[in-house]
Amino acid sequence: MTTQPTHTPTPWKVKYNTDGEGSSIYDQDGNVFIGTTTMDKNAAFIVRAVNAYAPMVEALQACLNSEYVDSYGTRIPVIKGELRQQIAIALEKAEGRS
């Protein structure tokens, strides 16, 4: 049985070099990702995240846009309250707005 490698814990941060040439990705503790093993684990995580990005954003937007019309003709969101707020925050992060 093959186990999935563990990627570097999130959140990750990008820091751009002061000369404007290149950047580095740091983990939540400020450590630069270094080493072939770590790079392979992070590469697999990045590929999964990139491949899942568009369908997840589309699904989250559909959740926020879903509504029903009551007997008075009022449009009412299906997703409300804290869950709606969590989805909105996730979309902001996914779209680089926060």
Secondary structure, 3 states (H helix, E strand, C coil): CCCCCCCCCCCCEEEECCCCCCEEEECCCCCECCCHHHHHHHHHHHHHHHHHHHHHHHHHHHHHHCEEECCCCCEEECCCHHHHHHHHHHHHHHCCCC
